[in-house]
Amino acid sequence: MLSCSPFGVGNPIVSLFPTPLATLTLTKFSNRANFLKRSSISAANYQSHKISQAHYDSLRVLEWDKLCDSVASFARTSLGREATKAQLWYLNQTYEESLRLLDETNAAVEMRKHGACSLDFSGLNVVLVQSAMQHARRSSPLDGNEALAVAALLQCAEVLQSNLKVAIKEDADWYTRFMPLSPVIMGFVINRSLVKQIQQVVEEDGSVKDSASPTLKRLRNQVRTLEGKINQLMNSLIRDDSETPSLEVSTVDGRWCIKSSASELTSIKGLLLPSSGIGSIIEPLSAIPLNDELQRTRALVSEAETEVLLTLTEKMQMDLDNIEQLSNSIIQLDVVNARATYGLAFGGTCPNLFLPGGLGSFTSDTYLSGNRHPQQSDPSKNEWVLYLPKAYHPLLLHQRRQNLQKARKDLKIATMEIKRKLQGEYVTQKAGKNIDISSLELKAIELEQVKPIPVDFFIAQKTRVLVITGPNTGGKTICLKTIGLAAMMAKSGLHVLCSGSVQIPWFDSVFADIGDEQSLTQSLSTFSGHLKHISDIQSQSTSHSLVLLDEVGAGTNPHEGAALGMSLLESFAETGALLTIATTHHGELKTLKYSNDAFENACMEFDDVKLKPTYRILWGVPGRSNAINIAERLGLPGKVVDNARELYGAASAGIDEVIIDMERLKQGFQKLLYEGQHHLMLSRESYEKLLVAKRKTMEHSNDRRLIKMREISEAAAMARSILHKKVRQHRASLVQPLQPTLTHKSQHKLETNGQRTTDDKHQMERSASFLSSSEKFEIPKVGNVVFVSSLGKKATVLKVEPSKEEIVVQAGNMKLKLKLDDIKT
């Protein structure tokens, strides 16, 4: 957790870029249940985390500080913005810590998508909360606004916690999807009684309520009474002194006085007070006793207010640790929310961050699924892959966003201003105003439609060094910065600004040598400055580092520069960084690919027709020279162009022709590849639609089957109910006339068979009932035709069971089991 209080609470926050030495207190997510475990970097031990000058210069040329400011602008609290910058500036995360940061960011994204659980803390003033905690530690009275800030913090936490509980109650999966933030929010300790007490004694403007205490209420009434008396006295004195004009009632240091705006003397007796303006200020002698009493009463009011606020302080002291922990949690949640909001605002994608090497790939997917151990795999499949489709430079997107917001704001202001002015102007002036509005609208539309050109980065397998060639202003430097910023963003828990799936290795450090490194303080030229920086990079980079070199070997004799550049890149390929990307104009560096499998070529595409770069990368193709062709198209004399081609050499021209053919083949391949990807996407969409249609058809079929079964079941139940009712009615009509006979026979059976079991008794009763009923009609036999009264039709007897008084009959296609009482022979 970052302790960011300007009042000295906790440890000081790390100073912001560009100062590399600072103190920092960071709390990391040590596990999903311990959000607030501290990992302090104080001034004493910061040297172990001190970044080198080479690393610092790399961050500077990559403009990492500007990206930190861009992300921090999405934080909702002032301390959250400072904490965001500090967390992003701290680039010593381990691989597991980077995965935890991404885990947090993904959880915040899910919470924002949910809506009700959004981490919006824009209404909080955590600076006042920190100040209130400091006052509570010193047992000094809180300020009213500080108390309100504490109450707002507790209420915000309670609302967030209750919303999360509601979401989990509706769907328990939300708890897992919000991990590791859900246990933090569910663990909030909220002192509701403190909130209630603050609301009872403090007004919305921060003043203490009259009802806070009886003493305060009585004293304030006295103040109002005294002020009314003094006001009446002053008005009376002014009315009596009719000779002096422009007299008015005024106050000086809380004492009521009479102010004269003229230089004339007044007849009012009193004390002349110093005045900085024209006229005089007099405290009438008759008002002095009332003013003194008013001052004493106000002092008593202040003491009564202090007693009320001290009561709040004592109440807060009882729960100070929980409030401090809650405040720190809110600040850290604000940092996480800033990272998530930044990714959503610019269309970022969660990177698949993995650790290259022999230990296996340990991706963010395996971490989020709970697997904390690297997966052992085939070494040939375990090599790192850099896959950034349609990657955007984040600062270019940020600049476009700012320009678009400014254009929309200007359009809104201009529209409102014109509407306001046109109400009092001639209608003929309206046309001129519309021209300005149209231009502003056109500017806003253009900014919406024009976006920076994304670049594809696909670096895989055995490539250790990538050499990018191309014309000046072709976008080579932007490509280097885009890759460097993407690597640091993924390491810091930010979503990478790419379209589609992103796969990127975890780099322990990113080193860059870009731009003019001339150093006047060290008497170094541009070339010497570059060499010294590259030498520092080479000595400090590891097998997990990313190295970016812009125009390697430039600034000196071309032949020597090319030789030096080749030697440097070969050194990086053999024993240097995990990945080195270099841009160059030296043609000799293009040939390294054909003698060393660790090298790969790429070039910035150039439009020969429009004579300008397209800012797209062609992979596997070395760049070619365009200077002579451009000179010819721009109208340079043919003799000069021909002479230049002759001096350039037929062999070089032949190589350029081969490169042109390769570029054409590459472009054709890319076109076919894009078409294949498009058709594959369409096929997937069609397949998904078919699956959805199949699922809906099966669901509809099941629903109809269930409805039919329900209808049949209900009809059968109704039929059984009717049949049972008819049977009971018929049985009752047969049993009632024979009840005496049944009773006599049953008693006789019981007297002669006293030792029989209860089951035998029941059997005898059923037999007696059967015999009684058989006296009325004859038992049917198999094959007889009987009349079923409940159906109202005749049926054929299939089976007779006299012991159960049941028969089985068939009526048409139906087979029924009936009681003997249900039929007539």
N, C-alpha and C positions, 0 to 999 in steps of 0.2 A: 504494500500500500504506500502511496506517496503521501508524505506529510508535508503539506503545502502551506501551512498557516503563516501569514505574514506577521503574526503576533508572537512567534516564537514557540508555538505548540509543536511538540515533536521535533523531528530533525529537519534541517533546511532542505529545500528542494534543489535538485540539480539546476545550475544556471543554464540558460538556453544558449543555443548556437549563436555566435561562433566560439564562445569560450570553452575549451575542451576540459579544463580542470574545474571540477565542482564537487559538491557533496550531494549524495543522492540516497534517498530511502525508498526502496521498492518493495512492495509486497507482491509475491507471485502466488499463483494458484498451485500450492504444493500437491494438493489432491482435490477431488471434487467436493469433499466435505470440509475442507479447511481453506477458506477463501482468503483469510487474513493473516496467514503465516508470514512473518516479516523476514526480509533479507536486506539488512542495512548495509549501505556503503557510506561510511562516514569519511570525514576529511583525513583521518589517520590512515585508513586502509584503502583509500581511493587509488593510491599509486599502483596497487596490484591490478586495478581495472582501467588504468590510464591508457587512453588510446595513443598510438604512435603518431608522429607528425605525418608519416606517409598515409596512415588511415584517415587522419583528420583532413589532409589535403584532398584525399579521394572523396570524402563526404562533401567537401566544399565544391569541387568541380562538378559533382553529380547533382548539386543543389538539393541535398537531402533536407536542409533546414527549411526550404520553401515547402517541400512536401509535408514536413511535420506541421508547419503553420496551417497548411490546407486541411489536414486531418483534424487538427485541434479546433478549427473554426466550427466543427460540427458538435463539439461539446456544449452542454447547456449551462454549465456553471463556470465561474471564473477559475476556481481551483481545478476544475476538471480540465479546462484548456491547458493550464500550466502542467498538470499531471500527464496529459496526453503527450505534450512535447517531450517531457522528461522520459516517459516510457519508450517513446520512439527513438529518442537519442541514445538510450541505453541499448547497445547492440552486442552485448556479451551473452546473449541467451544461448543456452544449450539447445540441442535438437529437440529434446523432450519439452523444454519450456516453450519453444516455438510452436510445437503442436498444441500445447495447452492454450496458448494465446489464440490460435486459430479456432480451437474448440470454443473458447469464450465468444469470439466474434460470431461464429455460426449460431450459437445460442441466442445472442442478441438479435441477429437477423430473423430468426424464427419468432422471437418475441415481438419484433416490429411487424412482422407479417400477421401475427395473431391479432394485433390491434389493441385489445384490452390490457395487455401486459407490456405495453411500450414503456421503455426506460426514458421518459421525458422528465427532466428535472429543471426545466427552464424557470419554474416559479420559486426555486430555492436560492437562498443566499448563504452559502456554506462559509463564507468569510465571517459573517456575523455569528454563525454557530461556533466557529473556532474561537472567536472573541468571547462568546458567552462561556465556553468551557474554560478559558483562561481565567475569567473573572470568578468562576465557581471554584477553581483550584485555589485561588487566593482569598476565597471567602469574602469577596467584594460584591456589592449589589449588581445585579444584571441591569442592562439598559432595556427599556421597554421593547425596542426594535429587535434586540438580541433575543429576548424571550419569545417574541413572535416568530423569529427565524427558527428557533428550536422547535416550537409548536408546529410550524409548517413542515419541518424535516420529519417529525414523528408522524404527522398526518399523511404526508406523501408516502412514507414507508408503509404505513398501515393500508393505504389504498392499493399500493402495488402488491402487498402480501395477500390482501383479500381477493384481488383480481386473479392472482395466480391460483389461489385455493379454488375459486369458482371454475377456472379453466381445467384444473386437475379433476375436480368433481365431475365435470362434464365428460372429460376424456383423460384417463390416467396416463396416456402416452405423452401428454404435454410435459409431464415432470421429466421424462427422459429426454425429450427433445430440447428442453431448456437447460440441460446439464452443461456445465457445472454451475450455472447461475441459480438454478431453482433451489438448491439447499441453502444458498446464501440468503435468498429472499425469504424462504420459509423460516430461517433462523433469526430473523429480525426480532429483537426484544423491544417492545413498544410500551412506554409508560403512558397509558391513556389518562391516568389521574393527573399527571403533570400537564398534559394538553388541556384538560378541563380546567385546571386551576389557572393556567395562563390566560385562557379565554375569559375566565370570570373576572380577572383583575386588570387586564390590559386591553386598551382600546385598539382599533385597527390602525390608528396613526401612531401607536407606540406609547401613548400617554396612559397613566394609571387611572382607572375608573374611580368615580366617586364612591361607588359601592364596595370598593376593595376593603375598606375598614370604616367603622363608625367614626373614629377620630379624624380620619382624612375627610370624610363627608362633612363633619362639623366644621373643621378648619376652612375648607373651601367655601362653605356657606358664609363664614365670617369674612373671608376675602372678598366675596361678591358684595356683601353688605357694605364693607368699608369702601370698596371701589365706587359703589353707588353714592355713598355719602360724599366722597371727595369729588365725584363728577358733578353732583348738585352744587357743592360749594364753588367749584371752579366756574360753572355756568353763571352762578349768582354774582361772582366777582366781575366777570366779563360784562354782564348786563349793567352792573353799577358803574363801571368805567366806560361811559358812553363817549368820552372825549377822545379816547385812543382807538383808532380804527385797526382792523385786521388782527384782533386778538384771537387766539385759538388755544385749545387745551392740548398739551403735549406731555410726553413722559421722557425722563432722563434717568437711566439706570434704575428703572422701576418706580421712580418717584414722580408724582403728578405735578406738573408745572403749567405756567401760562407763557406762550410764546408770542412775541410781537414781531411782525414782519417789517414794521416801519422803524425809523430811527428816533421817533418821538418818545419822550419819557412818559411813563404811565403812573397813575396815582396809586396803584396797588402796592402795598408795603410787603416786602419780602426779601429773600436772598437772591442776589443776582448771580446766575450760574454762567460759566463760560460757554460761548457760542461760536461756532466756526463760520456761520453765515451772517447775512445781514439781519439786523434786529437784535433782540435780547430775549433771554429766557429767565423767568422769575419763578421761584418757589414761594408762594404766598406764606406769610407767617402763620396765618390761621390754618393752613394746610399741613404745616410741619408735624404737629402731633398725630394727625391721621395718617400721614405718610410713614412716620416712624412705626405706628401700630401696624400698618399694612405690611411693612417690611418684616416685622417680627412674625406676623401671622404667616406670611409667605415662607419664611424660614421653617416654621413649624410644619407647614404643608410639605415642604421638601423633605423634612425628617420623617414624616408619616409615609410619604411615597417610598423613601429609602427602606423603611421597615417592611413595607409590602414586598418590595423587590428582593430584600434579603430573605424573606420567607420563600420566594421562588428559588433563590440561590440555594438555600438549604434543601429544598425539595429536589433540585437538580443534582446536588452533590450526592444524594443517596443513589442516583442512577447514572453517575457521571461516566463510568466505564462503558456501560451499554450505549450511551449517547455518543461517546467518542468512537466506539466500534461501528455504530450505525453511520456516523458521518463519514468515516473512512470508507465504509462499504459503498455509500452513495457516490463518493468521489470516484472510486474505482469502477463502479458500474457506469458512471458517466464516461469514463475513458473507454470502456468496452463498447458502449453505445456509440461513441464518436467513431470508432473504427468501423462498426457495422454500418452506420449511416453513411459514412464516406463511400464504402463499397457499393451500397445501394444507389447512392446519388450518381455514381459514375458507371454503373453497370459492371461491377467487379465480379470475379469468379473465385471461389475458394480453391486455392492451389493444392494439388496432390504433392505435398512436400515429402521427400524421401531422402534417406541417408545413403549415399553411394559407398561402395566398398564391399569387402568380403563378408560383412556381418549380415548381409541380406537387406532387403528393402523394408523399411519401417515407415509406412505411409500414414497419412492422416486418417485414411479409412480404417486401417488396423487399429490406430489409437482410439478413434471414436467408438469402435466396436468393443473396446475394452481389452484388446490384446496388447499387452505392454512389452512383448518380446518380439524381436525381429524374426522374420520368416526366413528360414534357411532355404536356399534355392540354388539352382544351377548357376555357376559363376558366369556363364555366357549370357544368362538372362538377368543377371544381377547388376549389370553396368548401368550407370545413370543415363537419363534422357532429359534433355531440355526441350519442352514442347510448349510454345507460346503462340497459339493461333490468333491472328489479328490483335496484336498487342498495341496498346496506346501509350504514348508518353503521358504520365499523369499530370504534369505541369501544363502541357498544352490543353488538355481537357479542362483543367482548372481555369486557365486563362479564357478559354472559350465560354465557360460557365459564367465567369465574371462579366465578360463583355456582353453576353446575352442578357444577364440580369440588369446591367446598366442600360442597355438599349430599351428593354421593356419599361424600366423606371422612367427613362427620359420620355418615352412615348406616352406613358400615363400622365406624367406631369404636364407635358405639352398639351395633351387633350383637355385636361382639367383647366389649364390656364386659358386656352382658347375659348372654351365654353364660358368661362367667367368673363372674359373681355368682350366676347361677341354680344353679350346681353346689352351692352351700352354702346356698341359700335354699329356702323352701317353694314348692311348685308353685303355690299359690294366688296368689302374687305375680306369676306369669308373665303373667297376663292384663293387669295394669296395665302391664307392660313392653312388651307387644305394641302397646299404643295409641301409645306414643312411636315405635316402629319404623314403624308404619303411617303416622304423620304425616310422618316423614322420607322414607319411600318415596313418599308422595303428593307431597311437595314436589319430590323429584328428578324424578318423572314429569312434573309440571307444567312444570318448567324445561326438560325435554327437548322437550316439545310446543310450548311458547310461544316463538316467535322474534320478533325485531323485524320490523316491517312494512316490506317493501322499497318503494322508490319508483321509478317509471319517469321517465327524463329523455330526451326526444327533442327536440333543438333543432337545426334544420337551415336550409339555404338562406340567406336574407338577414337572418335575425334577428340583431340586435346587442344588443338589450336585452329581457330577459324580466321581466315584472312579475307577481309572485305575490301574490295576495290570499287572505285567509282569516281565520278567527277566532283569537283568542288560544289558545295551547296546541294549535294545530291541526297543528303540525309544520313551519311555514315555516322556522324557524331551523335545525332539523335538516336540512332539505333543502339549505340553503345550505352547511352544514358538510359534508354528504355530498359535494356536488359539489367543494368546495374540496379536501377530503382526497383524493378520487379523482384529481383533476388532479395533485396533488403526489406521490401514490403512483405513478402512471404515469411521471412524470418521474424518480422516484428508482429505477426498476427493480422496483417491486412490482407484483404482480397486483392488479387492482381487484376489490373484493368485489361482483361482479354475477353474475347468472345469464344465461348466453348470451353472444353476441358483443358485444364492447365496442369502440366507436370514439370516440376522444377526441383533441382537438387538443393539440399541445405548447404549453404556456404558459410564457413566460419567467419570469413572476412571478404569484403569487396574492395579491391584496389583499382584505382583509375588514374591514368595519366592523360589528361585532356586539356587542350588549350595552351595558352602562352605561359610558360613557367619561367620567364625571365626574372631573375632575382638581383636587384640592385644592392641589397644589403650584403649579399655574399659575393658580389662581383661576378655573377654568373650570367652568361648569355642564354638565349632561349634554348639552344641546343644543349648547353651544359646543364641547364636547369632540368630539362627532360631526362638527361642521362642520370643525374643524381637521384631524381625521383624514381626512375625505373630501377636503379640499383637498390634503393631502399625497399621497393616493392618485391624485388627478387629475393632479398635476404629475409623478408618477413612473411612472405606468402607460404602457405602450406599445401598439402595435397588435397585440402578441402576448400581452397580459396578460388575466387573468381578475379581474373585480371583483365582489365580493359585498357588497351593502348591505342591512342589516336595518332595517326600519321607517324608510325614508328619509322625511325631512320631519317626523318625529315630535318631540315635546318642545316644541312652541311652538303659536302660534295655528293652528288647523286650516287656515284659508284661506291664510295665509302659508306654512305648512309645505307645503301641497299645491302652491302656486305654485313654491316653491323646489325641491321634489322634481321637479316636471315639468321645470324648467329644467336641473337637474343631469343627469337622465336623457337629455334631448335633447342635452346637451353630450357625454356619453359616447357617444351613438349617432353623433354626427357626427365627432368627432375623438378619441375616447377609446380604450378598451380593445377587444380583439377581441370579448369577450363580457362583458356586465354583467347580473347577476341581482339584482333588488331585490324586497324584500317591503314591503308597505304596507297601511295601512287607509284611505288617502285614495282616495275614489272617482274623483276627477278624473284620477288616473294611469292608470285603466283605459281612458280615452278616447284615449290616445296612439296606440294600435294603429290606430285608424280614420283617423288623419291622417298616419301615418308608417309605411311598410312595414318599417322596421328594428325595430319593436316587436312583441312577442307577449305575449298574456295567458295566465295560468294561475291556477287557484285550488285551494285545499285543500278537498276534499270534506267535507261536513257531513251527518250523518245526522239528518234532521228528526224521525224517530220516537224514536230513542234519545237525541236531544239531545246528541250528542257527535261530535267529529271522527273521520273514518275514517283520517286520515293518508295519503290517496291524492291524487294530483294529477289535476285535470281540465284538459287542454290546450286552449287556444283559447277558454276560457270565462272571463269576468271574474267575480270573486267578488261575492256579494251579502250584504247585511246580514241577520243572523239574530237581532239583539238583541230586536226587538219580538216575533217569533214565540216565541222562547225565554221571554220574560217572560210571554206569554200561557199557554204550556204549563205554566209553573211556578206558575200560580195568581195572578198579579197581577190586581187588580180590572179588570173589563172596561172600566169608564169610563176608567181610566188608560190602558189599552192603546189604546182607540179614540182618545182624545185624542192619544196619541203618534203614531198613524198619520196623524191629521189634520195634526199639526204637521210630520210627515215629508214629507207632500205626496203628492198623487195621482200626479204625474209620476214621482217616485222609486219609488212602489209599482208603477207600471206597468213601469218598467225592471226592477225585481226580478222581476216576473212573466215578462218576456221572458227574463231570465237563468235563471229556473227552467225554462222550456221548453227553453232551450239546454242546460241541464244534463241534462235528461231525454233529449234527442236524443243528447247526447254519451255518456251512459251506455248508451243503446241501441246506439249505434254501437260503443262499446267492447265490449259484450257480443257483438255480431255479429262483430266483429274477432277476439275471443278464440276464438269458435266456429270461425271460418274458419281461424285458425292451428292450432287443435286438429285439425281435419279434415285440414289440410295435413300436419301432423305424422304423423297416422295413415296418410295416403296414402304419405308418404315411407317410413314403416316397412314398409308392405305392399310397396312397390316394392323396397325393399332385401331383404326376405325373398324376394320372387320372384327377384331376381337371385342370391341365395344358393342357392335351390333349383335354378335353371337351371344355375348353375356346378357344383353337386354332381351334377346329372343328367348333364351333359356329362363330368365327371370319371369318373363311374361307367361311362358308355358307353365312354369311352376305355380305362378299365381292363379292361373285359370284352373289348374288341376286342384289346387287347394280349395278354390271357391266351389268347384263341382262337388268335391268330397264333402265339404261342409254342408252344401245344400242337400246332398243325399243323406248325410247323417241326421240332419234336422228333420227331413221327411220321414226317415225310418223311426226316429224317436217319437215323432208325432203319431205315426201309425201304431207303434207299440203301446203308446199311452192310450190310444182309442181302444185297441184290442183288450188291453188289461182292464180298462174301465167296463167294457161290455162283458168280459168274463166275470168280473166281480159282481156285476149286477145280476147276471144269469145264475151264478152259483148261489147268491143270496136268495133268489126266488125259489131255488130247488131245496135248499137246506132248511129253511124255516118251517115248512109243514112237517118235516120228519124229525124235528129236534127232540121230542119226548122219546121216541123209539131209539135214537142214537144214544141218549143219556142212559136208558135202561140197559141196553146191550153193553155199553162201555163199563158200567158199574159191575155187571155180571162177569165180564172178562177180568176186571181188576181183582174181584174176590177169588176167582179160581186160579189166577196166575199172579199171586202176590210176590213171588220171588223173581219175576222177570225184570230185566233192565229197563232203563228209561227209554232206550231206542225201541225195544219191543212194544212198549206201551204206545209209543207214537205210531208204530206200524199197525197195531190193532185198531187204533182210532181211524187211521186212513182206510183200513179194510172195512171197518164198520160203516164209514161214510160211503165207500164204494158199494157195499151190499145194499145200503139203504137206497142209494140212487139207482141200483140195478133193478130194484123192485118196480121201478117206473118204466124202464126200457130195457131191452135186450142188448147185451154186449155185442158189437159188430164183429165180424170176422174179416180176415184178409180177402179182398176182392169185392166186399160189399160196397154199395154206393150209399153214402150218407149225405145229409144236408148240413152244411156249415152255416150256422146262423150269423156269425160275425161277417162272413163274406156274402151271404145271401145267395149261395150257389151250391151245387152238388159236387162231391169229391169222392174219389176211389180210395178205399182203405188199403194201405201198403203194409202196415205193421201195427200190432196191438200189444200193449204192455199193461196188463190188468193190475199188477202190483203198484204201478205208478199212476194208474188211472189216466194213461195217456195213449194216444194213437197217432200214427203218422199217415197223412192222407196226401193225395195229389190232386190239385185242382188246376187243370190246364198245364201250364209250365211251372207252376209253383208247387213245392213240397212244404207242408206245414206240419208241425208237431203241436197237437191240440189236446186239451183235457176232454174227458168224456162228456163233461157238462156242456161243451161248446158245440156238440153235434146232436142231430136227431136222426133216428133210424127210420 
